C-alpha cells in the first residue's frame, strides 16, 4: 500500500520499474483510501496510469458519497481497472461483492454497462471474474 500523503514521481517510478524490468504489473490496491486532493498527486497518478500502472478500488467506496463520486469519475476515464473487496474474514470484514453489484444494478445501471463493456476492467466475485 502507498502512503496517504503526497506521492512522489520516484515512488511510482519504482512501481513502473517492476513492470519494465521484472515483468510484474503493479496494482494500487484500495485506491479509494487515498485523498488525491493536491494537484501534485493528480499529476503523479496520471503519470502512473499512462505508464501502465493499474488501480483497484474497494466495493466499500460505493457506499460513501465522495468516494463513490471519485470511483465513477476514474472509471469513466478508464483509470480504475479492478473492483474488489477488502475482505479479511467472514465475520467482521466479510466479502460484499454481491451487495455492491446489486447496489450498482439498482442505482447505477450505466456503470454496470461500462464495467461489462470495458475490456480493461476486471471485477472479481467469489473467486471468479464477472
Secondary structure per residue as TSV (DSSP state, phi and psi in degrees):
chain	resnum	aa	ss	phi	psi
A	1	X	-	360.0	151.0
A	2	X	-	-90.5	159.9
A	3	X	-	-66.6	156.9
A	4	X	S	-85.0	-5.7
A	5	X	S	-89.1	-157.7
A	6	X	-	-70.6	133.7
A	7	X	-	-93.5	151.3
A	8	X	-	-105.9	159.0
A	9	X	H	-60.6	-36.4
A	10	X	H	-61.6	-39.3
A	11	X	H	-60.8	-46.1
A	12	X	H	-75.6	-27.4
A	13	X	H	-62.4	-35.5
A	14	X	H	-60.2	-40.4
A	15	X	H	-66.6	-43.7
A	16	X	H	-63.7	-36.4
A	17	X	H	-62.3	-29.6
A	18	X	H	-59.9	-40.0
A	19	X	H	-70.8	-46.0
A	20	X	H	-67.3	-47.0
A	21	X	H	-100.5	-21.2
A	22	X	H	-119.2	-0.6
A	23	X	-	57.8	36.4
A	24	X	-	-114.4	124.2
A	25	X	-	-91.4	117.8
A	26	X	-	-75.4	145.7
A	27	X	E	-127.6	122.0
A	28	X	E	-76.6	105.8
A	29	X	T	-82.8	151.5
A	30	X	T	57.7	39.3
A	31	X	G	-57.8	-28.1
A	32	X	G	-62.3	-15.7
A	33	X	G	-78.9	-15.6
A	34	X	-	-94.0	137.3
A	35	X	-	-69.5	-48.4
A	36	X	-	48.5	50.8
A	37	X	-	-88.9	-34.6
A	38	X	S	-82.0	152.4
A	39	X	H	-60.9	-38.2
A	40	X	H	-56.8	-48.6
A	41	X	H	-64.2	-37.6
A	42	X	H	-62.4	-44.6
A	43	X	H	-63.7	-41.0
A	44	X	H	-65.6	-42.9
A	45	X	H	-61.0	-46.3
A	46	X	H	-60.5	-37.8
A	47	X	H	-62.1	-44.4
A	48	X	H	-60.0	-48.8
A	49	X	H	-63.4	-44.1
A	50	X	H	-67.3	-16.2
A	51	X	T	-103.4	21.6
A	52	X	T	91.0	6.7
A	53	X	-	-71.0	149.3
A	54	X	E	-114.0	157.5
A	55	X	E	-132.5	137.2
A	56	X	E	-118.5	136.2
A	57	X	E	-117.1	141.7
A	58	X	E	-77.1	148.3
A	59	X	G	-60.0	-28.2
A	60	X	G	-62.3	-20.4
A	61	X	G	-65.4	-21.0
A	62	X	G	-72.0	-18.3
A	63	X	G	-96.4	-4.3
A	64	X	S	-118.6	130.9
A	65	X	H	-52.5	-54.8
A	66	X	H	-69.7	-36.8
A	67	X	H	-67.6	-38.9
A	68	X	H	-64.4	-42.9
A	69	X	H	-60.0	-43.3
A	70	X	H	-65.0	-43.3
A	71	X	H	-58.0	-50.0
A	72	X	H	-62.2	-42.9
A	73	X	H	-58.9	-46.6
A	74	X	H	-71.4	-38.4
A	75	X	H	-61.2	-45.7
A	76	X	H	-67.2	-19.0
A	77	X	T	-99.5	10.3
A	78	X	T	58.0	38.2
A	79	X	-	-110.9	8.3
A	80	X	-	-123.9	130.8
A	81	X	-	-115.2	-19.2
A	82	X	E	-138.2	143.3
A	83	X	E	-120.0	126.1
A	84	X	E	-148.4	175.0
A	85	X	-	-101.2	166.1
A	86	X	-	-108.4	40.0
A	87	X	-	-69.6	135.6
A	88	X	-	-118.0	-21.2
A	89	X	-	-163.9	-174.8
A	90	X	S	-103.3	10.7
A	91	X	S	-102.7	-76.2
A	92	X	S	-100.9	-9.6
A	93	X	S	-134.9	67.3
A	94	X	-	-76.0	152.2
A	95	X	-	-63.5	135.7
A	96	X	-	-127.0	28.5
A	97	X	H	-63.6	-43.3
A	98	X	H	-62.3	-39.5
A	99	X	H	-63.5	-43.8
A	100	X	H	-63.5	-43.7
A	101	X	H	-65.2	-40.2
A	102	X	H	-63.7	-39.4
A	103	X	H	-60.9	-45.4
A	104	X	H	-65.0	-44.3
A	105	X	H	-61.1	-38.6
A	106	X	H	-75.0	-39.9
A	107	X	H	-110.1	-22.2
A	108	X	-	-141.5	61.7
A	109	X	H	-58.3	-34.0
A	110	X	H	-58.3	-38.6
A	111	X	H	-65.6	-40.6
A	112	X	H	-59.5	-43.6
A	113	X	H	-62.2	-42.2
A	114	X	H	-63.1	-45.1
A	115	X	H	-62.6	-44.8
A	116	X	H	-68.9	-27.1
A	117	X	H	-99.7	2.2
A	118	X	-	-99.2	107.9
A	119	X	T	-67.4	-13.3
A	120	X	T	-96.7	4.1
A	121	X	-	-113.4	132.7
A	122	X	E	-126.4	131.1
A	123	X	E	-120.5	128.4
A	124	X	E	-96.5	141.0
A	125	X	E	-141.6	113.0
A	126	X	T	50.0	45.3
A	127	X	T	83.6	-5.6
A	128	X	E	-112.2	173.2
A	129	X	E	-107.7	134.8
A	130	X	-	-79.2	360.0
